[in-house]
Amino acid sequence: MLVDVGGGAYLRFAQSGARLSDLWLLAVSHLHPDHISGLPALLWLSEQTRQEPLPAAGPSGNDVMPAFPTFLSRLFDQNNGAFQILSGTMGAGERGVPLDVSVVDVESAEALTVLDRPEMTVTALGIPHGNIPALAYRVQAGDASIVFSTDQNGTSPAFLEFARDADVLIMHLAIAAGATSPLHASPAVVGRVARDAGVGRLILSHIGPFDIEAAVAEVNTYFTGPLTVGADLQCTTVP
């Protein structure tokens, strides 16, 4: 499973030793450029390494952001897309592995299933990122549970239940200690969410250009369990 395709994802995906042919799901959290701008690079020449369609899930839209299928059409439509040469992703050309697209309604009060296989189940839930449609994903693989929270302000009680008792919670640490934002959870809120959800380990990701030690200290004011500061190509063993 690949969650988001921001700038550099194509390079890091290859460096990690991952293969497009092994992916069961491409899970897109939202359509800000730092989460999706690497998609054309990932799909370039993808038809050479994968034949079967690639399941891809993304959010519904609003008056600020298009729905995921509309976004893809604007990129890859064979007549009007920015990357018409990759119209195969839409089933209309030879270049690009076909995408099997599903849309998750970010307004749904219930988590929706986007992948259901014997080995792994993935559900998605809308979370508050200002007025930007955004999704969190929960992965259940055997006895292991991992929750990927994208950018969010941490105000959703439903997300606490969605992340409840996860072995690993990956949350973004996008703003500095003492800062507030309608888009992003402060370090204190990140810590409270992890604590209140009762997660086994917290991984901090999407880290902004600020004093990381002060931000982590603020997180630790509320969450005292195992904590990892995320880094490129880092691997974490899930119990």
N, C-alpha and C positions, 0 to 999 in steps of 0.2 A: 504494500500500500504506500502510495506517495501522497503526502498532504501538502498542497500548495506547490506552486512552481514559480517562485520569485526569481529575481536576477541572480545568476550564479547557480541555480538549481541544476541546470543541464550539466555543468562542469562537475559539481559535487556528486550528482547521481552517478556519473561515470567513475569518478575517483573512488566511490564507495564500493565499487564492484557490482552494483545492481544492474539488472538487465530489464529492458522494457518488456521482453517476452515473459517475464515472471510476474508482472504486476497483475493483481486481481482488481485493483481500484485506484483511480486518481481522484482524490477527494479535495475539492476546492472550497476554501472557507469563505472567501469574499474576493471582490474584484479590484481592490486597490493594487496599483502596479507592483508593489513590493511582494505581492502574493501570487501574481499571475503572469507577469511580463515575460517569464522564461518559457511559456508554453509553446510558442512557435519553434523555438530552438529544440525543445524536447521532442517535438513531433517531426522535425525535419529528418527525412530518410527513415522514419520509423517503420515504413512498410517493408524495409529490407530486413528488419529484425523481428517483426511480429506480423502474423497474418490474421489472427482472430481479432475482432473488435475489442477495444479497450473501454471497460466501464468507467464513466466519469460522472461524478456527482457535483452539483453546485447549487447556489442559492437562487431563490425566486428574486424578482426585481421590484423596484418602486420608481418614483419619479426622479431619483438621484442616480440609481444604477440599473442597468438592464438586467433582465433575467439571464441566467447562465446560457441557455440556448441562443438567445439573441446576441449575446456577447460573442459566442463562437461563430455565429453567422457573419457578424461584422468583420471577424478576422479571416474566415476561410471560405466564404461563399464564392462559388466558381465565377460569378459575374461581377460582384461588387465588393468582395472581401479585400482586406489589406494584404493578405497573403493568399491570393487566388491559386497559387501553385500548390497549396496544401488543401485543395478542395476535396481530396480523398478522405480527409477527416470527417467530412460531411456526407460521404458516400457518393460523391459526384465526380471523382477524378482518380488518378493513379497514384498521386503523391500523398503520403500521410496515412497512417493506420486509421481505420474508421473508429469513431467514438460512439459508444453506446451511452447516450446522455440521459441522466435522470435529474430532476429538479426537486429540491426540498423547499417546501413552503416555510419561510422563516417565521411566519405568524402562527404556525401550528403550536398548540399547547402541549402536544405529545411528541416525543422523539419518533422519528420515522426511520425505517430500515432501508439502507441503501446497498447493503451486500449481505447475503445470507448463504453461507456455505457451511458444510459440516465442520471445517477447520477454523472458520472465522466469521463472526458477525459484526457488522458495522452499522451503527445508528447515528443520526444527526439531529441536532436541535438548534433552533435559532437563538442567538444571544445578542445582547445590546452593544452595538458599536456605533453610537450616535445614530444617525439616520441611514447608515450603510447596512444593507442586508448581509448578515454574517452567520456562519454555522460553526458549531463545535461538533466534533466527532468522537464517538466512543467505540473502541475496538475490544471485542471479546474473543480471545484466541485460546481455546482450552480453558484453563483456570486463570489465565492472565487477563487483566483489564487495563487498558490505557485510554486516557482521555486527552484529546488535543483541543485545547481552547485557543481560538485565534484571538485577535485584538478584541477586547471587550472592556466595559467599564466595571464589571463585577457586581451589578445591581440586581441580577436575576435570581430569585429563589429557585426557579425551575432548574437553573444550571447546577445549583448545589445538589439537587436530587439526581441530576444526570451524572454528576461526577462522584456520587456517593460511593465510598469504600473502594475506589479505583486503586489498583496497585501503583500506578504512575499517573500523575497529572502534569501535563505540559502547559504552562501558562506564560504569557508574554509579560516581560518586564520592560515596558516601553517608556516609562517616565521616571524621573528621579525621586529620591526620598523627599517627602514633604510637598511634592507637586500634586496637582489635581487636573483632571481632564474629563470632558464629557465622553471622550472616545476610549480612553485607556484607564485600566485599574491602577491605582497607586500601589507602591510596594506594600503598604499596610493592608490594602484591600486584597491583594494577591495572597498575602499570608493568612488573612481571615478566611478567604474562600477555601484554601487548602485545609486549614484547620477544621472549619465547619463541615466540609465534605468528608472528612476522615480519611484522606488519601494516605497511601503508604509511602510514597516518595513524590516530591515536587521537583520538577525540572523547569528552570527559568530560561526562557528563550526570547528571541526578537528583542535583544537588549539594546537600549538606546545609548547615545554618547554622553554618559554622566558617570558620577562616582559610584561604581558598582558595589564597592564595599559598604558604603552607606545605605544603598538600596537594599542589599541583602540583609544588613542588620535590621532594617525596618521590617522586612519580611519575617525575620526570625523573632521579632517581638510577638508575633501571633502564631507562627508555625514553627514548631521546634523539632519536627521529624526530619528524616533524611532529605537533604536538599542538594541538587546538582545545578551548577551554573552551566548552561548549554554552550557548546562550541561546535564548529563545523567538523564533520566526520566523527563525532563522538558516538560511542555505543554504550547503551545502558542495558544491563541484564534485568529482565522482568521476572519476578518470582513465579 
